[in-house]
Amino acid sequence: MNDLLVRAARGERTERPPVWLMRQAGRHLPEYREIREEYDFLEAVTTPEIAAEITLQPYERYRTDGVVMFSDILTVLEPLGFAYHIESGTGPVVDAPISGPDDVPQTYDDVGSSLAYVGDLLDRLDARVGDETGIIGFAGGPFTLASYAVAGRATRNHYPLRQFTARHPEAFADLLSIVADAVREFLQYQVAHGADVVQLFDTYAGVLPPADYQELILPLHRKILADLEVPTIVFVRNMGGRLDQLTATGADVIGLDWTVEMGTAREQLGDRPVQGNLDPSVLFADPETVRERTREVIEQAGPRGHVLNLGHGLHRDTPIEGVEAFVETAKSIER
């Protein structure tokens, strides 16, 4: 079994860094675009055999050290009573967003029953490649999901949610709490169905002032990530100046965006496992430049507890040659 990803996530010294890419299954692949001509996004996500095929496309092309299940961060909103769809050029859109405190859900449906297609997908991945590569599950974090639930879509600086927070602080706290409970149950469900590693994407939480993150979000991150039986990764964008707060989440691995110097992060975090963090735009450069910049990240991270990844997700127009150079550089390392 290729357990490189799990060993690195546990902080072990590895013979080379394991490598995978956020959004690696998706629009930069021609084979993905071909499938999407037959299925819209939600059809593909909720049809396990199609989701499994899409999940495995980048593995079959690049032989990454992890396959990340093809899904969406908004999936876990379904048990909370929110429906969503995908609009071209806009992304996920919540059909009936929260307009006031009375719209905040008080309960949620059983996650395993509501999202059985995710369990089916993970079962299929485990059966097909579970002995060859790591299986990565994930969920959106409470602040990010709350932003979509209130604004209905991605927004600049997340003002709709921040205004809701200022006007209705108790309702905001209630919303975060119930979303966090559903997310925690969802990640536990993924582990039960074969996920080897899980990542919490609370990408937008970095927009909060440090004190607000400390008071409102950090306790929920700790609660979500506690007691999971596999290594956990936390990813919040724009947290370069407060890596200590990410460390306090209790995640096994700290995901770093590209605004953080890997060497600086290592100085602050010591032997704490890290993931990242090449700027995704570098993959548009010529392959030799990609290899050079990737080697710089690997050298700064060192041989212990480093999962090579980008500092955010793949752009849809990323050239395949850039991804190949990135992955091949990791595989060329000999320690």
N, C-alpha and C positions, 0 to 999 in steps of 0.2 A: 504493500500500500504506500502511496505517496503521502506521507504525513508531514511533509515539510511545512505546510501552512500552520498546522496545529502546533508543531514544535516551536516555530518562531513566535507564534501568538502566546505561547507559555513562557517566553523569555529565554529559550534555549539558544545556544550557539548552533548555527546551521552551516552546512558546507557551502551553501549559497543562499541568497534571499529568495523566498517564495514570491511569486509574482501573479497578480491578477489586476484587473482594472475596473473601477467603478463605471457602470453603464457599458460593460464590455459586450453584453448581448443587446444589440440594437442597431440603430439606423446607419452606423458607418459600414455595415456589412451588406453587400449586395444580396446575399441569400436571405437576410432578414427582410429586406425590402420586397423581395419576391413573395415571401409568405404573406406580408401585409397587403399584397394586392388581393388576396383571398379573404383575409380576416381583418376586421378592425381591431384596434388595440385591446379593448375590453374582451372581445371574443377570444383573442389570443391568450390573454392573461387567465381567463376563466375556463379555458379548455386545456386540461392537463397535458394531453399528448402534444398539442401545439406548443404550449409553454415549455415543455421538456425539450422539444426540438430546437426552439429558439435559444434556450439556456445553453445547449450543447454546441451551438454553432461556433462560438469563439473558441471553445475547447478543441473542437475538431480542427480548427484552422491554426491556432497558436499553441495548443497544449499548455495552457496556463495551469498554475498550481491550485486553482480554485475555480469552481463554477458557481456563479451567483444566480439564484433562482430568478427567472424572468417574472417580475411582478411590478407593483407600484406602491409607493409609500402610502397612498391614500386607501389602500385595500382595507386596512383595519378600521376605517371609518364606517364600513358597511354594517358591522354589528351594532354600531352606535346609532344607526338609523339614517345615515347620510348616503345618498346616491351621488355618483359623479360620472362624468363622461370626459372624453378627450377632444379638444378642439385644435385643429391644425394651426400652428403658429402661436397658440396660447398655452397649450398643455392641459393639465387636469382642471376641470371646472366642477365645483360642487353645485348640484342642481337647486337646492333650497338652503342657502347658508343661514347662519344664526343672525337674527336681527335684534334680539334683546334677550334679557335674562331668562324669560320663560321658554326660550327655544333650546336652552342648554339641556342635553339629555341627562336623565337621572339614573337610567339603567342601560344595560346593553345586552344583546342576545349572546348566547353561547358562541364563543369564537370558533371552536372546532366545528360546530354545525354550520355556522354562517360561512366559514371560509374553508370548507372541506376540500375545495379544489386545490388549495395550497398544500394541504397534507398529501393529496394525491400526487401533485407535482413532485414533492420532495421524496415520496416513496419511489417514484419512477426514476428520479435521479440517483437515489441510493442504489437501486437495483442495477442501473446501467453503468455508473462510473464510481460508485462508492468505494470500490477497492483501488481506484486509480488516482483520484484527486479529491481535494477537499470540497465539501458542499457548504455553501455560504447562504444563510438566511438573513433577513433584515426586516426592519420596521421603521416607519417614521417616528420621530419623537414627539412629545406632547406639545411643545410650543409650535413646531412646524405644522402639525396637524390642526392645531387650534387656529393657526393663521388661515389655513384653507377653509376651515369650517365657518369662520366669521366673514372673511373677505370673499369667499367663493372661488378664488383663483390666486395665482401668484401675484404679489403686489410689491411695488417698490418700497422698501423700508418698512413694510408691514404696518402701515399706519392704521388700517381698519381694526386690526387686533389691538394695537397699542391704544387706540381711542376707546375701544370696548373695555380694555383693562382699566383705564383711568375713570371711566364712567360707572363701571360695574365690577369693582374689584372682587367682590364675593363670588359673583357668577363666573368671573374669569378663573378664580381658584377652583371652583367646582368643575369647570370645563377641563382644566388641566388634569385634575385628579382622576376623573372618570376616563379620560383618554389614556392616561398613564396606566390605569388598571387594565384596560383592554389591550394595550401594547404589551404589557408584561405577560398577560395570558397568551397573546399571540406568539411571542418569542418562545415561551415554554412549549407551546404546541409545535413550533417548528423543530425544536430540539427533539421532541418525542418522535418526530417523523424523519429524523436522520440528519438534521443540520449539524455540521462539525464545528462551525463558527457562526456567530450571529453579530450583525452590526446594527447599532442604533443610529439612524440618521436624524439628528435634530439640527439640521443644517442652518436653519434660520435663527436659532436661539442666540447666536453671537451678536445679534442686533441689540439685545438687551444690555442695559448698563450692568456692570459687574455686580453691584449690590442686588439688583433684581434677579439676575441669574442665580446668585448665591442663595437667595431666600426662596424663590419660587420654583426654579427649575432643577437645581442641583439635588434637592431631596427626592424629586421624582425620578431623575436619572439613576440615583443610587437604588431606589426601590425597584425600578424596572430591571436593572442589571444584577441585582443580588440573587445569589443561589441558583443561577443558571449553571447547568452541568457541562457546558462547553465554553471555550474562550470567547470573550466578548470584546467588541470594538465600539468605541464611541467616536462620532464624527460631528463636530460643530464648526461651522466656518467662521473665520475672523476672530479666532481665539488665541492668536500668537502671543499676545501680551499677558495672557492669563492661563497658561498651561496648567498651573496649579489647580485651577478649578476643574479642568478635565480630569486630572489625576484623582481628584476627590470623588469623582463619580464611581470609582471602584472598578471601572472597565479594565480588562486585562491589557488592552492595546489602545493607545491614544492615536486617533487618526489626525494627521496634520494636513492642512491645506497648503497651497503653494506659496502663501505669504510668509511662511515660517522657514527660516534657515534650518536645515536638518542638523547642522553642527550645533547651532544655538539650542535647539530642542534637546539634543543629547546632553548638553551641559546642564540644562535645567532638570531633565527627567532621569538622568543617569541610566541605569539598566532597565528602566521601564520600557516594555515593548512599544514600538511605534509603527505606524503605517503611513506610507506616502513616499515622496510628496512632489513628484515632478509636475511642473506647470503643464497642464494639458495642451497648451498652445505650442509647446516645444515639439510635439509630435508632427507638426506641420513642417518642420525643418527637414533638411536632408538627413538620410539615415546616419551618417557619421556624426553629425551634430547631436542627434538623438542619443546615439550610443555614448558620446562623450558626456553629455549632461546627465544621463542615467547613471553612468559610472561615478560621477561626482556625488550623487545622492547616496549611492550604495557605500562609497568610501566614508562619507561623513556619518552614516548610520552605524557602521561597524558590523561585526559578525554575529552579534547576539540580539535576538528579539527584534528583527526588522522584517516587515512585510512590505515588499516593494509595490507601490501603487502610484496613481496620479494624486495630485492635490485636490482634484474634484473629478467629475465624470467626463467621459469621452464626448467630444463634440460630434455632432452628426456628420460633419464633412471631413473628419479625421482620415488621412490617407492610411490605407492598410500597411504601406511600407513603414510608416512611422511606428505603428503598433508592433509590427514584426521586429523592428530594431530594438524597441523597448524590451520586449519579452526575451528576445535572443540575448540581449546584454546580461540580463539576470541569469540566464542559463549558462552563460560563458564563464561565470565566476567560479573559481576553484580555491577553496580554503584548506 
